[in-house]
Amino acid sequence: MSRVLCVLTAAAALSGSAAAEPGRNPVRLFEYRWDGNTAARVQKECAPGNEFAVSAKDGSLLLTTREHDGKPGTGGRQIWMNTDFKAKSNAVYRVSFRARASVPGRLTAGAYQAGGSWSPLGNPPNVTVDLSPEWRDVIWNCRSTLDWNGRMRLPSLSFGGFPAGTVVSVGPVTVEELMPFRPLPIPRTEGNAKLFSAFPASQQLFCGIPFEWGEPEKVSRRLVLEMPAAPAAGEALQLLHAGDGLTEELVGEVVFLRGETKVKSLPVRRGVEVGDVRSPKPCSNGFPGGRVSDGRDALGMYVSRFELPPEPFDRIVLERAPGNGDWYVAAASLTPLAADAKQAAEVKFVADAEWRPIDLSDLYVRPGTALDLSGLSERVPCGTYGRVAVNAEGRTVFEKRPGKPVRFFGHSCGPTPDTIPADRKKLEAFAGALAAQGYNMIRFHGINGFLMSRGKWDGKLYDDPATIPFIAEHEDSFHYLLYCLKQRGIYVYLDLATFSSGWTTADIWGGGPEGFGVGLIAGNEAYRANYRAGVLRMLNAVNPYTKMRLADDPTIAVVLFYNEQNLRWSMSDFMGRMMQPKWIAFLKKKYGSLDAVRKAWKETPVPADAGWESLPLLNMPATQKSTVFACDMAECIVEAERELTRWYESVMREAGYKGLTSQWDFIYRLSEIPPRSTVPVVSMHAYHAHPSDYISRNSTAPQSSVITSGCSMLRVMAPVRFIDRPYMVSEYGQVFWNRFRHEQGLAGSYAALQEWDLMMVHSTSVVPRGERLLPFHAGPDPMIRASDVVTAYAYLRGDVSPARKTVVFPVDDQFIFQGNRPFSAFNGNLAFLFAVSRVGLRYDRDVRADIRADLEVPPLGDASFNDFGMYGSVTDTYRGGDRLLEALAQMREKKLIGPENRTDPGRGLYQSDTGEITMDIRNGGLLDVVTPRLEGTTVKAGRPKRLSALTVETATCPASITVIAQSIDRTVESDDRLLAVVNTDALNSGMTFTDASRYRLVAIGEAPVLMQTGRFRLKIRNRVLRNPAVYALKLNGTRAGRIPAGYENGEIVLDLDTARLPSGPTPFFEIVPE
């Protein structure tokens, strides 16, 4: 049974309430601890299809969802506690806890009358927060609008929209009364309705401080605030104010008077107590609150605290300093409350002492520089050693060199007139830049759109290869680029179809034939004829520059039939309708009659008068149930996908193509194993921190470390690898704007450990220049460029050794087709074995190479695959911990790993059987890679780290730090040419988030790109470079300036302050002899 687990964890028992007293802030009223007794008191309700059970275990409240409506974001689940509560009008209450979710989603917290009018406790009525895998504080401050003494639903939590298998964790729930406040009336004479019209008049809490909002009043000279009574103990003045056009430091003064006698005055300063209303930024005593937008700028008011004098006073006067823009005051309160900086305004990144502009004006790597990686693989023309093939051990090789496996390191290219221009000089320069950055394979991702799309569909599904209208100039550019690639030993991974536009004139993003990919699976004859026409036209064309048909050119190493074509439950209704003929044909073939269907589908009743056409369609909710109907669905889909693969192969035979093929490259469901087994190469995609809605406002991206997840983007791919054939990762990455994407480079070491055959970051890693950073646009991103350099050495050159032992997960149809398991994914606990030894599955129906397993481990398939349309994720139940421990115990018993191996799941430690890679998923996420030619580590600020030759004594910000011997026959300790990579973070200028977590996007920003700088003290043990010369390198590899360095006790000593480099920050440093 697939399910959602919602875990509410609390640490204190329900306690009695207390009244707020002057001078105390806040007053805790009660707090919850979840046990069997409190769980029995939990009330719940849900929409149909969202049922869930409530239980308590180990201090946690478990909300287990039995059904799911398949429509994320629709709500439909709620729990609450009925609590006796005395609410006082105008009092301020706070409900607080911590929360997280294993996949992004929303949770709403509030409180309501339990009876009567069911009114909310106050204003605002609730708070809705976005949850991610990282813990976050949830704080709901509410100003009561009720006088009520009775039952309240307090707290009330709604958590709809999470997919099956999501785990939502909520920490101790605390309810407090905050000290009351006294509003001070603002004289209204000269406001600015236009400037402040976007602010909500209903808002009463700003950064946790209660105010009575009014149209902000301009302080022309002075505003007098009359005191209603003597101040109470602990009270302070809180102002809600903002400036407009401020130029000088002194904005005004807060003057306390007794009669006409000045008792005390306090300054109001720009950048300290207040800032400009536009693009607000936190000050030391001015926290932006009430964030809004006027359609052009972000606007915010500032909350500032002013301590009251101990001497008596009866008036407060706000006096404006002359000649310094405008100063507006919206409200004033007397309260002991302190502003909550966590509730402050949006965070906007601009150039400052830490974030410095980096030069992206010239990005093609220069030959012969320290960043020229062209020598990491053999550079002879494609085909010199025959076609790329598969040897008896299931590895990619060249036909004439079957005993020498070859690895591919790739660049993913979305073909457009910009990326494949008509200018031949530019094409030659691009091909040269690919080689210089180390790439020996390129993927053309969307060639059907490049060769066909005119931006608008002409309504035709062309079915004749002889007449299908390619864009001649685009085809010529493509052919010339293939020629340039061939000369430089750069092979091609070619998508035969990428977008749903098919081989038509339609725009690649829509407006073409409906459901092209699904239609191919469903057997739509017109769609298949169109696909065949486009593919045959492309592969049969003779390249005028190579004098070969593309089908015969060994430069084309692999073709992917259709990118990410797997049936997608995010389009469940449409998919079900399109697949109906296949579905009915499958059922008729399997059962023969409707009576037989009724007998088999005991859990899915079929009405007596039902016909074949009225049977339930393929649908997502059914995948969550262990029923015969669900298994029939899986079998039907598998049969359809296998049939389509056979048809694709027939088109390849018709074209005369003899290279490698691949398909079904995305979904992790176990039901994808049978169709995947029909192709000679398995491809896969995975990401960490995939944005929810690209760069749209409110798009979200997790800011967690990939290491704390156990390198999940690689771990989820490891067990779906077929151990008997090549495995190509044609898309992966820690996506911009994840703050820890500097980890990606060292994480790529696991591809070398696993001996995967291709690693390819998505996408566009080679560009001549850069502007602003964007997700999936790696070329301008200094962090991804630096990561790819590290991966090139660790993986492509082979600095990280392959695993010594192999663990195989045997899989058969009996395992796959049980209950609802076909729609589940591989268990994540067992997948941690990928960090120790080589792992992969063996599917008994199609074994293509006899790979000896040092250990066979029966698999588990109880994780959920979540389909979000443009991307998917695996949510694990994390069962199987015992099975992981058993497997590791067997490995130790068989001496596959020795006593020196540090792997200990209880401590979050995983070490490869080579001893070269050590991952600590706790302590913020740490990854160490130590080999003779490469040493690297991820560091958190303030934590020194000693490896073997490399010691990081100081790092003032999180970073990945790697040192590499550039000579293949030497080590870090003996080489006289070293490359140091200090990889941190980068964002766009003006990039804005809703808060400091950087989870939710407000604005993507613009150029120039800002790199996070820091101070780093490195020591590198080296017996050759006794008089080292260190150079900061531009991203194109040229030297930007010399950096002072020393040599002490056999170690190079390097003190870096990347904010002070003469040509701006960079992640690259070359170390050579004087």
JOKA-V177241 format. One record per pair of residues at least 12 apart in sequence whose ideal C-beta (glycine too) atoms are under 6 Angstrom apart, sorted by the first residue. I is the first residue (numbers start at 1). J is the second residue. D is the distance in whole Angstrom. If there is no record, write none. Layout:
BEGIN
I:J:D
I:J:D
END
This chain:
BEGIN
2:164:4
2:165:6
2:624:4
2:864:5
3:64:5
3:65:5
4:65:4
4:162:5
4:164:6
4:166:5
5:167:5
6:63:4
6:159:6
6:168:4
7:60:5
7:169:5
8:61:4
8:170:4
9:60:5
9:171:6
10:32:4
10:33:5
10:34:5
10:172:4
10:173:6
11:172:4
12:31:4
12:33:5
13:33:5
14:30:5
14:32:6
15:30:5
17:29:4
20:177:4
20:179:6
22:232:5
22:233:5
23:233:4
23:234:4
25:179:4
25:336:5
26:176:4
26:178:5
27:177:5
28:176:5
29:175:5
29:177:6
30:175:5
31:174:5
32:173:5
34:56:5
34:59:6
34:61:4
35:56:6
36:56:5
39:56:4
39:61:6
42:54:5
42:79:5
43:80:5
44:79:5
45:78:5
46:76:6
46:77:5
47:76:3
49:67:5
49:69:4
50:69:6
50:76:4
50:77:5
51:66:5
51:67:5
52:64:6
52:65:4
68:164:5
68:624:6
70:620:4
70:621:6
72:161:5
73:161:4
74:160:6
74:161:6
75:158:6
75:160:3
76:160:4
77:159:5
77:160:5
78:158:5
79:157:5
80:153:4
80:156:4
82:114:5
82:151:5
83:152:5
83:154:5
85:152:4
85:154:6
86:149:5
87:144:5
87:146:5
87:148:4
89:144:6
89:147:5
91:144:5
92:143:5
92:178:4
92:210:5
93:142:5
93:177:6
94:141:5
94:176:5
94:178:6
95:109:6
95:140:5
95:155:5
95:175:5
96:139:5
96:174:5
97:138:5
97:170:5
97:171:5
97:173:5
98:135:5
98:137:6
98:171:4
99:131:6
99:138:5
99:170:5
100:131:6
100:135:5
100:169:5
101:131:4
101:166:6
101:168:5
102:133:6
102:166:6
102:167:4
102:875:5
103:166:5
103:866:6
103:873:6
103:875:6
104:132:5
104:700:6
105:131:6
105:161:5
105:162:5
106:128:6
106:130:6
107:129:6
107:131:6
107:159:5
108:126:5
108:128:5
108:158:4
109:127:6
109:140:5
109:155:6
109:157:6
110:125:6
110:126:3
110:156:5
111:152:5
111:154:4
111:156:6
112:153:5
112:156:6
114:151:4
114:152:6
114:153:5
121:142:5
121:144:6
122:142:4
122:143:5
122:144:4
122:145:5
123:143:5
123:145:6
123:204:5
127:140:4
130:700:6
130:1000:6
132:702:5
132:999:6
133:702:6
133:704:5
134:704:5
141:205:5
141:208:5
143:204:5
143:210:5
155:173:6
163:866:4
164:624:5
164:864:5
165:864:3
165:875:4
166:875:6
178:337:6
179:336:5
179:337:6
181:210:5
181:333:5
181:335:4
182:334:4
183:212:4
183:333:6
184:225:4
184:332:4
186:214:6
186:217:5
188:217:6
190:218:5
190:220:6
191:215:4
191:216:6
191:217:6
196:216:5
198:292:4
198:294:5
199:290:6
199:292:6
201:213:6
203:290:6
206:240:6
206:289:3
206:290:5
206:303:5
207:287:5
207:289:4
207:303:4
207:339:4
207:340:5
207:343:5
207:344:6
208:340:4
208:343:6
209:238:5
209:303:5
209:337:6
209:339:5
211:240:5
211:331:4
211:333:5
212:331:6
213:331:6
216:328:4
216:330:4
217:329:6
218:326:6
218:328:5
219:318:5
219:320:4
219:327:5
222:317:5
222:319:5
223:318:4
224:315:6
224:317:5
225:316:4
225:332:6
227:314:5
231:308:5
234:336:4
235:334:5
235:336:5
236:305:5
236:307:5
236:308:6
237:306:4
238:305:6
238:333:5
238:335:6
239:304:5
239:332:5
240:301:5
240:303:6
240:330:5
240:331:4
241:274:6
241:302:6
241:329:5
242:277:4
242:301:5
242:302:6
242:328:5
243:274:5
243:276:5
243:325:6
243:327:6
244:277:5
244:325:6
244:326:4
245:325:4
246:270:5
246:276:6
246:324:6
246:325:4
248:324:4
249:269:5
249:270:5
250:321:5
251:268:5
251:270:6
251:274:6
251:321:6
251:324:6
251:327:5
252:268:5
252:319:5
252:320:4
252:321:5
252:327:6
253:265:5
253:267:6
253:319:5
254:266:5
254:306:5
255:317:4
255:319:6
256:309:5
256:313:4
256:316:6
257:315:5
258:312:6
258:313:5
258:314:6
263:309:5
263:311:5
263:313:5
264:309:4
266:306:5
271:283:6
272:284:6
272:285:6
273:285:5
273:286:5
273:304:4
274:286:5
274:302:5
277:299:5
278:297:4
279:298:6
279:348:6
280:300:3
280:345:5
282:344:5
285:304:5
286:302:4
286:304:5
287:303:5
287:339:5
287:341:5
287:344:4
288:300:4
288:302:6
288:344:5
288:345:3
289:301:6
289:303:5
291:345:5
291:346:6
298:346:6
300:345:4
301:330:6
303:339:5
346:992:5
346:994:6
346:1002:5
347:993:5
347:996:5
348:992:4
349:987:5
349:991:5
351:1010:6
354:1013:6
355:1010:4
355:1012:6
356:1013:5
356:1059:6
356:1065:5
357:1008:4
357:1010:6
358:782:6
358:1009:6
358:1011:4
358:1064:6
358:1065:5
359:1064:5
360:770:3
360:780:5
360:1009:6
361:769:6
362:1036:5
363:767:6
363:769:6
363:770:6
363:1035:6
363:1036:6
364:433:4
364:768:6
365:436:4
365:437:6
365:1036:5
365:1037:5
366:1036:5
366:1037:5
366:1038:6
369:1037:3
370:979:6
370:1037:6
370:1070:4
371:1037:3
372:436:5
373:438:3
373:792:5
374:435:4
374:436:5
376:438:5
376:792:6
376:796:5
376:797:5
377:440:5
379:489:5
380:489:5
381:486:6
381:487:6
382:486:5
382:491:6
382:554:5
382:555:4
383:554:4
385:398:4
385:400:4
385:401:5
386:398:5
386:399:3
386:400:4
387:399:5
387:554:5
387:659:6
388:557:4
390:680:6
390:726:6
393:849:6
394:724:5
394:725:5
394:849:4
396:726:5
396:757:5
407:796:6
408:440:6
408:441:4
408:758:4
409:438:6
409:439:6
409:440:6
409:759:6
409:792:6
409:796:4
410:439:6
410:441:4
410:443:6
410:758:6
410:760:3
411:434:6
411:439:4
411:442:5
411:765:5
411:766:5
412:443:5
412:445:5
412:760:5
412:762:5
412:763:4
413:442:6
413:444:6
414:445:5
414:446:5
415:444:6
415:446:6
415:447:6
415:450:4
420:477:5
420:481:6
422:473:6
422:477:5
424:480:6
427:480:6
427:481:5
427:484:6
428:484:5
431:484:4
431:485:5
431:488:6
433:766:5
434:490:6
434:766:5
435:488:5
437:766:6
438:792:4
440:490:6
441:491:5
441:493:6
442:490:6
442:492:6
443:493:4
443:730:6
444:494:5
445:495:5
445:498:6
446:498:4
446:499:6
448:497:5
448:503:5
448:534:6
449:499:5
449:508:4
450:474:6
451:470:5
451:474:6
451:475:6
452:503:6
453:508:6
454:505:4
455:507:5
457:504:6
457:505:6
457:506:4
457:511:6
457:512:5
458:505:5
461:526:5
461:530:4
462:530:6
462:533:5
463:529:4
463:530:6
463:533:5
464:533:6
465:533:5
465:536:4
465:537:4
468:533:5
468:534:6
468:537:5
479:543:4
479:545:6
480:545:6
482:555:6
483:545:4
483:546:5
486:555:5
491:557:4
492:555:5
492:556:5
493:558:5
494:556:6
494:559:5
495:560:5
495:563:5
496:535:5
496:559:5
496:561:6
497:562:5
498:563:4
500:516:4
500:517:6
502:516:4
502:530:5
503:530:5
503:534:3
515:578:6
517:562:6
517:565:5
518:575:5
518:578:5
521:640:5
521:644:5
522:578:5
522:579:5
522:582:6
532:651:5
535:651:6
536:655:6
539:551:4
539:655:4
539:657:6
551:655:5
551:656:5
551:657:4
556:659:6
558:660:5
558:662:6
558:681:6
559:661:6
560:662:5
561:648:4
561:663:5
564:666:4
566:664:6
566:666:5
566:667:4
567:637:6
568:867:5
569:620:4
569:867:5
570:867:5
570:869:4
572:619:5
572:620:4
576:617:3
576:618:4
576:619:5
579:618:5
580:617:6
582:640:5
583:618:6
583:636:6
584:612:5
586:636:4
600:628:5
601:628:6
601:629:5
603:627:4
604:627:6
604:629:4
618:633:5
623:823:4
625:820:6
626:819:3
626:820:5
630:820:5
631:817:6
634:671:5
634:822:3
638:671:6
638:674:5
638:675:6
641:675:4
642:675:5
642:678:6
645:663:6
645:675:6
645:678:5
660:680:6
660:681:5
661:679:5
662:679:5
662:681:4
662:683:4
663:679:5
664:676:5
665:683:4
665:684:6
666:685:5
668:720:6
668:825:4
668:865:5
668:874:6
669:823:5
669:865:5
670:816:5
670:821:6
670:822:6
670:824:6
670:861:5
671:822:4
673:843:6
677:843:5
677:846:4
680:725:6
681:726:5
681:728:6
682:722:5
682:727:5
683:728:5
683:730:5
684:717:5
684:729:6
685:731:4
686:713:4
686:716:6
686:717:5
686:732:5
687:713:6
687:733:6
687:735:6
688:706:4
688:713:4
688:734:5
689:701:5
689:702:5
689:734:6
689:735:5
689:738:4
690:735:6
690:871:5
691:775:5
695:1004:4
699:1001:5
700:999:5
700:1000:5
701:737:6
703:739:5
703:998:5
703:999:6
705:740:5
705:925:3
706:734:6
706:743:5
707:743:6
707:925:3
707:927:5
708:921:5
708:925:4
710:832:6
710:921:5
711:747:5
713:732:6
714:750:5
715:831:5
715:834:6
716:874:5
718:831:6
718:834:4
718:839:5
719:809:6
719:826:4
719:831:5
721:840:4
723:808:6
723:840:3
723:842:6
723:851:5
724:847:6
724:848:5
724:849:4
724:851:5
725:848:5
726:757:4
727:756:5
727:757:6
728:757:5
728:758:4
729:756:6
729:759:5
730:760:5
731:762:4
733:761:5
733:762:6
735:775:5
736:773:5
736:775:5
736:781:6
739:985:5
741:783:5
742:783:5
742:960:4
742:983:4
742:984:6
743:938:5
743:960:6
744:787:4
745:787:3
745:790:3
745:791:5
746:927:5
746:929:5
746:936:5
746:960:6
748:791:3
748:794:6
748:795:5
749:794:5
749:800:4
749:917:5
749:929:5
751:795:5
752:794:6
752:795:4
752:800:4
753:803:5
753:912:5
754:838:6
755:802:5
759:795:6
761:778:5
762:776:6
763:776:5
764:777:5
764:779:5
765:778:4
765:779:5
766:779:6
767:779:3
771:1007:5
772:988:5
772:1006:5
772:1007:5
773:988:5
773:1009:6
782:986:5
782:1011:6
782:1067:6
783:983:6
783:986:5
786:981:5
786:983:4
786:1067:4
790:962:5
790:981:6
793:934:5
793:964:5
794:934:6
799:931:5
799:933:4
799:934:4
800:916:6
800:931:6
801:914:5
801:916:6
803:837:5
803:838:4
803:913:6
804:913:5
805:837:4
805:854:4
805:896:4
805:913:5
806:838:5
806:853:6
806:854:5
807:833:5
807:837:5
807:839:5
807:855:5
807:857:6
808:842:5
808:853:4
808:856:5
809:841:5
809:857:6
809:859:4
810:842:5
810:856:6
811:841:5
811:843:5
812:844:5
821:861:5
824:861:5
824:862:6
825:863:4
825:865:5
825:874:5
826:861:6
827:860:4
827:862:6
827:863:6
827:880:4
828:863:6
828:876:3
829:878:6
829:880:4
829:881:5
829:884:5
830:860:6
830:880:5
830:883:6
830:884:6
832:884:6
835:910:4
835:919:6
836:903:6
836:913:6
837:913:5
854:896:5
855:890:6
857:887:5
860:880:5
862:877:5
862:879:6
863:876:4
897:913:5
908:920:6
908:921:4
908:922:4
916:930:6
916:931:5
917:929:5
924:940:5
926:938:6
930:947:5
930:948:5
932:971:4
933:965:4
933:971:6
934:964:5
935:947:5
935:949:6
935:950:4
935:963:6
935:972:6
936:962:3
937:961:6
938:960:5
939:952:5
939:955:5
939:959:6
940:958:5
941:956:6
941:957:5
941:958:6
949:972:4
949:973:5
949:1020:6
949:1021:4
950:963:5
950:1020:6
951:1019:4
952:1018:6
953:1017:4
954:1017:4
955:1016:5
956:1014:4
956:1015:5
957:984:6
957:1012:6
957:1014:4
959:982:6
959:984:5
960:983:4
961:982:5
962:981:5
963:978:6
963:980:5
963:1020:6
964:979:5
966:979:6
973:1021:6
973:1022:6
974:1024:6
976:1024:5
976:1025:6
976:1073:5
977:1072:6
978:1071:4
980:1069:4
981:1067:6
982:1016:6
982:1067:5
983:1067:5
984:1012:4
985:1012:4
986:1009:6
986:1011:5
987:1010:6
988:1005:3
988:1006:6
989:1005:6
989:1006:6
989:1008:6
989:1010:6
990:1005:4
990:1006:6
991:1005:3
1011:1065:4
1013:1058:4
1013:1059:4
1013:1065:5
1015:1057:5
1016:1056:4
1017:1055:5
1018:1054:4
1019:1051:4
1019:1053:6
1020:1052:4
1021:1050:6
1021:1051:5
1022:1052:6
1025:1052:6
1026:1047:5
1027:1074:4
1028:1045:5
1028:1052:5
1028:1071:5
1029:1072:5
1029:1074:5
1030:1043:4
1030:1045:4
1030:1069:6
1030:1071:5
1031:1070:5
1032:1061:5
1032:1066:5
1032:1069:6
1033:1066:6
1033:1068:4
1033:1070:6
1040:1063:4
1041:1062:4
1041:1063:6
END
